[in-house]
Amino acid sequence: VSNTTNLIVIQQFLQFHLFTPLFYRYEDNILPVEECYKKYSDRITILGGIDLNFLITNDITIIQKRCRQLLEMTKEKGHYMLGTGNSLAYYLPIEKIIAMIQTVTEFDTHS
């Protein structure tokens, strides 16, 4: 059983027994944020979800496209806050973080 699977079990326990309203740890190869949102956003708020590996290995255009797609997918129902799937790494280029922030800003302005 993976650490993420254990985390999901713990999250579900907390959600139903202690009313914890947030889930924030994702890895694309285990639980992509899009899948988590579809499955759980009717009960909890989904925070983050942009995998650090995705940010590191993709160019800004692809990062912005995925961010926009997530914002589009979640805009009607809400319960989502765009961000990374984990803490920011020192080796993550700042331009990629700025690209995420700009995408949210532009989306808020045009929606």
CORTA-V470573 format. One record per residue. RES is the residue in three letters. OMEGA is omega as a letter, one per 20 degrees, with the letter a starting at -180 (* if undefined). Layout:
# CORTA-V470573
RES&OMEGA ; RES&OMEGA
This chain:
# CORTA-V470573
VAL&a ; SER&r ; ASN&r ; THR&r ; THR&r ; ASN&r ; LEU&r ; ILE&r ; VAL&r ; ILE&r ; GLN&a ; GLN&r ; PHE&a ; LEU&a ; GLN&a ; PHE&a ; HIS&a ; LEU&r ; PHE&r ; THR&a ; PRO&a ; LEU&r ; PHE&a ; TYR&a ; ARG&a ; TYR&r ; GLU&a ; ASP&a ; ASN&r ; ILE&r ; LEU&r ; PRO&a ; VAL&r ; GLU&r ; GLU&r ; CYS&r ; TYR&a ; LYS&a ; LYS&a ; TYR&a ; SER&r ; ASP&a ; ARG&a ; ILE&r ; THR&r ; ILE&a ; LEU&r ; GLY&r ; GLY&r ; ILE&a ; ASP&r ; LEU&r ; ASN&r ; PHE&r ; LEU&a ; ILE&a ; THR&a ; ASN&r ; ASP&a ; ILE&a ; THR&r ; ILE&r ; ILE&r ; GLN&r ; LYS&r ; ARG&r ; CYS&r ; ARG&r ; GLN&r ; LEU&r ; LEU&r ; GLU&a ; MET&a ; THR&a ; LYS&a ; GLU&a ; LYS&a ; GLY&r ; HIS&r ; TYR&r ; MET&a ; LEU&r ; GLY&r ; THR&r ; GLY&a ; ASN&r ; SER&r ; LEU&r ; ALA&a ; TYR&a ; TYR&r ; LEU&a ; PRO&a ; ILE&a ; GLU&a ; LYS&r ; ILE&r ; ILE&r ; ALA&r ; MET&a ; ILE&r ; GLN&r ; THR&r ; VAL&a ; THR&r ; GLU&a ; PHE&r ; ASP&a ; THR&a ; HIS&a ; SER&*
